[in-house]
């Protein structure tokens, strides 16, 4: 591709025909992700390269932009057109090669600018990688971005209500990663919806001083801790950390706990359920009416796939594209006005939290 500045660079696109985007015009949105696996395991996305082995990772420069799939969403009489794009760095590699991983995201914004993209959404660990979008806003002020934290926080709060409607509302709700951007936003929404709920906010000791500053914090009802053992008192555990893998084990939970895991990569591995069949794990997901994304995001198996169910950060991106929002949206912490506007947008476009889906092989679960 040759950009307006005359700069040339390569954009890599999957060679699988049904995934490869056919539309070449201006995009309504891009959704930026990273692989949850090592780059060497990408061969299934590029059948033409399957014969390669150890040298496969060298195919992609560290700042490559890789288009994985088209995404389409009907909105009224319009069809929103988007693409799923990834950087070539897995979770651990992003930390080891942080400058290159950040540069890779910035260069995706170059691609977004070239495609006249209206909104760019940041998925998984990309927000924390870019200081919740602030670094991208500085690097590319003309490209509109959103972290997805606003709609994610609203969905977490709604799903906690929905879980309590199934199992009872008398227990403690623990939030793991409470001092982080998503954790703080989720707690604000939870406090607004249910100010009298008993909450245990959990984070590392160095971050605990941020928690009592969250609007709605009530020291009579709300406690904070850095001691993982305290999680055992919770009936519901919400996971919103930026850890690069599973951090909670079977022995960390009390009896009959329901885990709402929003973390990507997941904070709770499916192996926990083998040791603790009394525990239920639910993913924080959204339903987008009419969503078409042929790429397998790893949420379901071929037997139980629900094509309208996806990540909440993608839902926020699509909502803003549907509204024709101009400029960046959630960068840093969401504002109260942004929360209110996202709630109204979701009602207009019928975006809702998904039902209780667990690991792909389990699909929908009954919390009762």
C-alpha positions in Angstrom: 0.0 0.0 0.0 1.2 3.5 -0.8 -0.1 6.1 1.7 -0.8 9.8 1.0 2.6 10.7 2.4 4.2 8.4 -0.2 5.2 5.9 2.5 4.9 2.3 1.4 4.2 -0.7 3.6 2.7 -4.1 3.5 -0.6 -5.2 4.9 -0.9 -9.0 5.4 -4.3 -10.5 4.7 -5.4 -14.1 5.5 -5.4 -16.4 2.4 -8.6 -18.2 3.5 -11.1 -17.0 0.9 -14.3 -16.9 3.1 -12.4 -14.7 5.7 -10.6 -12.5 3.3 -12.4 -9.1 3.0 -13.8 -8.3 -0.5 -14.9 -4.7 0.2 -12.1 -2.1 -0.5 -14.0 1.1 0.2 -14.0 3.3 3.4 -14.6 1.4 6.6 -17.1 2.1 9.3 -14.8 0.5 11.9 -11.7 -1.6 12.6 -11.3 -3.8 15.6 -7.7 -4.3 16.8 -6.7 -7.5 18.6 -3.7 -9.7 19.3 -3.4 -13.5 19.2 -4.0 -15.5 22.3 -1.4 -17.9 21.1 2.2 -17.8 19.8 2.7 -16.4 16.4 4.2 -19.7 15.2 0.7 -21.3 15.6 -0.9 -19.0 13.0 -0.4 -21.4 10.2 -4.2 -22.3 10.0 -4.9 -18.6 9.1 -2.5 -18.8 6.1 -2.9 -22.1 4.4 -0.4 -21.1 1.7 2.3 -21.0 4.4 1.5 -24.2 6.2 4.7 -25.9 5.0 6.8 -23.5 7.0 7.9 -24.4 10.5 10.3 -22.5 12.8 10.8 -19.8 10.2 7.1 -19.0 10.1 7.3 -16.2 12.6 9.8 -14.4 10.4 7.2 -13.9 7.7 5.7 -11.1 9.8 7.8 -8.1 10.7 7.3 -7.1 14.4 5.2 -4.1 13.3 3.1 -5.9 10.8 -0.7 -5.4 10.4 -2.6 -8.6 9.7 -6.2 -8.5 8.4 -8.0 -11.6 9.8 -11.5 -11.1 8.6 -14.3 -8.8 7.5 -17.1 -7.9 10.0 -20.5 -6.7 8.9 -23.5 -5.4 11.0 -26.8 -4.3 9.5 -28.1 -1.1 11.2 -31.5 0.0 9.9 -31.2 0.3 6.1 -27.4 0.5 6.3 -24.7 -2.1 6.4 -21.8 -1.3 8.6 -18.5 -2.6 7.2 -15.5 -3.3 9.3 -12.4 -5.5 9.6 -10.7 -7.5 12.3 -7.0 -6.7 12.4 -4.3 -8.0 14.6 -0.7 -7.2 15.6 1.7 -10.2 15.4 2.4 -10.4 19.2 1.0 -12.8 21.7 0.4 -11.7 25.4 3.8 -12.5 26.8 5.7 -11.3 23.7 3.9 -7.9 23.9 5.5 -7.4 27.3 8.9 -8.6 26.1 8.8 -6.5 23.0 6.7 -3.6 24.2 8.1 -0.8 21.9 7.6 -3.0 18.8 4.1 -4.1 19.9 3.1 -0.4 20.4 4.5 0.5 17.0 2.5 -2.3 15.5 -0.7 -0.8 16.8 0.3 2.7 15.6 0.8 1.3 12.1 -2.6 -0.3 12.2 -3.9 3.2 12.7 -2.0 4.2 9.6 -4.0 1.5 7.8 -7.2 2.8 9.4 -6.4 6.3 8.2 -5.8 4.9 4.7 -9.2 3.2 4.7 -10.9 6.3 6.0 -12.1 4.4 9.0 -14.6 6.1 11.3 -13.9 4.3 14.5 -11.1 2.0 15.7 -11.8 -0.3 18.7 -9.1 -1.8 20.9 -9.5 -5.3 22.1 -8.0 -7.6 24.8 -4.7 -6.2 26.2 -4.3 -3.5 23.5 -5.8 -0.8 25.8 -3.3 -1.5 28.6 -0.5 -1.8 26.1 -1.3 1.8 24.9 -2.0 3.3 28.3 -5.7 3.0 27.7 -5.5 4.6 24.3 -3.5 7.7 25.4 -0.4 6.8 23.5 -2.4 6.2 20.3 -4.2 9.5 20.7 -0.9 11.3 20.9 0.6 9.4 17.9 -2.4 9.6 15.6 -4.7 12.4 16.9 -6.8 12.3 13.6 -7.8 8.7 14.0 -10.9 8.0 16.2 -10.3 5.3 18.8 -12.2 3.8 21.8 -11.0 1.3 24.4 -14.3 -0.5 24.9 -14.1 0.0 28.6 -17.4 1.9 28.8 -19.7 -0.7 27.4 -17.7 -3.5 29.0 -18.2 -1.9 32.4 -21.9 -1.5 31.8 -22.2 -5.1 30.7 -20.4 -6.4 33.8 -22.7 -4.5 36.1 -25.8 -5.8 34.2 -24.5 -9.4 34.3 -23.8 -9.2 38.0 -27.4 -8.2 38.5 -28.5 -11.1 36.2 -26.3 -13.6 38.0 -27.7 -12.5 41.4 -31.2 -12.9 40.0 -30.4 -16.6 39.5 -28.4 -17.5 42.6 -29.5 -14.8 45.1 -28.2 -11.3 46.0 -27.1 -11.9 49.6 -23.5 -12.8 48.9 -20.3 -10.8 48.4 -19.2 -9.8 44.9 -15.4 -9.8 44.6 -13.7 -7.8 41.7 -10.2 -9.0 40.8 -8.2 -6.2 39.2 -10.4 -3.6 40.9 -7.9 -0.8 40.7 -7.3 -1.1 36.9 -9.2 0.9 34.3 -11.8 -1.7 33.6 -12.1 -2.6 37.3 -12.7 1.0 38.4 -15.2 1.6 35.6 -17.1 -1.7 36.4 -17.3 -0.8 40.1 -18.7 2.7 39.3 -21.5 1.0 37.3 -22.1 -1.6 40.0 -22.3 1.0 42.7 -24.8 3.0 40.7 -27.0 0.0 40.0 -26.8 -1.5 43.5 -25.2 0.9 46.1 -26.1 -1.4 49.0 -24.4 -4.5 47.5 -21.5 -6.0 49.5 -18.3 -5.7 47.4 -14.8 -6.9 47.9 -12.3 -5.1 45.7 -9.0 -7.0 45.1 -5.8 -5.9 43.6 -2.0 -5.8 44.4 -1.0 -3.8 47.5 0.6 -1.0 45.5 -2.7 -0.2 43.8 -5.1 -0.4 46.7 -5.0 3.3 47.5 -6.9 4.0 44.2 -9.9 1.9 45.2 -11.6 4.1 47.9 -11.4 7.0 45.5 -13.9 5.3 43.1 -17.2 7.3 43.0 -19.9 5.4 45.1 -17.4 3.7 47.4 -18.9 3.1 50.8 -16.4 1.8 53.5 -19.3 0.4 55.5 -20.3 -2.0 52.7 -17.3 -2.1 50.5 -13.9 -3.6 51.5 -10.6 -3.9 49.7 -7.7 -6.3 50.0 -4.5 -7.6 48.4 -5.0 -11.0 50.0 -6.1 -13.6 47.5 -7.4 -15.8 50.3 -10.2 -13.3 51.0 -11.8 -14.2 47.6 -13.2 -17.4 49.2 -15.9 -15.3 51.0 -17.4 -14.2 47.6 -20.4 -15.7 46.0 -19.5 -14.0 42.7 -16.0 -13.3 41.4 -15.5 -10.8 38.6 -12.2 -11.0 36.8 -10.9 -7.9 35.0 -7.1 -8.1 35.3 -4.5 -7.5 32.6 -2.6 -10.7 33.5 -1.3 -12.6 30.5 -2.9 -15.9 31.6 -4.8 -17.7 34.3 -4.1 -16.5 37.8 -6.8 -18.1 39.9 -6.8 -21.8 40.9 -9.4 -24.2 42.1 -8.4 -23.7 45.7 -8.9 -19.9 45.5 -12.7 -20.1 45.5 -15.3 -20.7 48.1 -18.1 -23.2 47.5 -20.6 -22.8 44.6 -18.9 -19.6 43.3 -19.9 -18.1 40.0 -17.0 -16.5 38.1 -17.7 -13.7 35.6 -14.4 -13.7 33.6 -13.9 -10.6 31.4 -10.2 -11.0 31.1 -8.5 -11.8 27.7 -6.5 -14.0 28.1 -8.8 -15.7 30.6 -8.0 -15.4 34.3 -9.6 -18.8 35.1 -8.6 -21.9 33.1 -11.2 -24.5 32.2 -9.1 -27.1 34.2 -10.4 -25.4 37.4 -13.8 -27.0 36.7 -12.4 -30.5 36.7 -11.2 -30.0 40.3 -14.2 -27.9 41.3 -17.4 -29.0 39.6 -19.4 -26.7 42.0 -17.9 -23.6 40.3 -19.5 -22.0 37.3 -17.6 -19.8 34.9 -19.4 -17.2 32.7 -17.8 -15.0 30.1 -18.7 -11.3 29.8 -20.0 -11.1 26.2 -22.5 -9.0 24.2 -25.1 -9.7 21.6 -25.0 -7.6 18.5 -28.1 -8.2 16.3 -27.2 -9.3 12.8 -23.4 -9.5 13.5 -21.5 -11.3 10.8 -17.9 -12.2 11.5 -16.7 -15.4 9.9 -13.5 -15.4 11.9 -13.5 -17.9 14.8 -12.9 -15.8 17.9 -12.6 -18.9 20.1 -15.8 -18.4 22.0 -17.7 -21.4 20.8 -17.4 -24.7 19.0 -18.9 -25.3 15.6 -21.8 -27.1 17.3 -22.9 -24.4 19.6 -21.8 -21.2 17.9 -24.0 -18.1 18.3 -22.9 -15.7 15.5 -24.4 -12.6 17.2 -22.4 -13.0 20.4 -19.0 -11.4 20.7 -16.7 -9.3 22.9 -18.1 -6.2 24.7 -15.3 -4.0 23.4 -16.2 -4.8 19.8 -19.8 -4.0 20.7 -18.8 -0.5 21.9 -16.9 0.0 18.6 -19.9 -1.0 16.5 -22.3 1.2 18.6 -20.2 4.2 17.9 -19.9 3.4 14.2 -23.7 3.0 14.1 -24.2 6.4 15.7 -21.7 8.0 13.3 -19.8 9.3 16.3 -17.0 11.7 15.3 -13.7 11.7 17.2 -12.3 9.4 19.9 -14.6 8.2 22.6 -13.3 6.3 25.7 -9.6 7.1 26.1 -8.6 6.6 29.7 -11.4 6.3 32.2 -15.0 6.5 30.8 -17.0 9.6 31.9 -20.5 9.5 33.4 -21.8 11.1 30.2 -20.2 8.4 28.1 -21.8 5.7 30.3 -25.2 7.3 29.9 -24.8 7.7 26.1 -23.7 4.1 25.6 -26.7 2.9 27.5 -29.0 4.9 25.3 -27.1 3.7 22.1 -27.5 0.1 23.2 -31.2 0.5 23.7 -31.6 2.1 20.3 -29.7 -0.6 18.5 -30.8 -3.5 20.7 -27.3 -4.5 21.9 -27.6 -6.5 25.1 -25.4 -8.7 27.4 -25.3 -12.2 26.1 -26.8 -15.1 28.1 -24.6 -17.1 30.4 -22.0 -18.7 28.1 -19.0 -20.5 29.5 -16.0 -22.1 27.9 -16.5 -23.1 24.2 -17.0 -26.8 24.9 -19.7 -26.0 27.5 -21.6 -23.3 25.7 -24.6 -22.0 27.6 -24.8 -22.8 31.3 -27.6 -22.9 33.8 -26.4 -21.1 37.0 -29.1 -22.7 39.1 
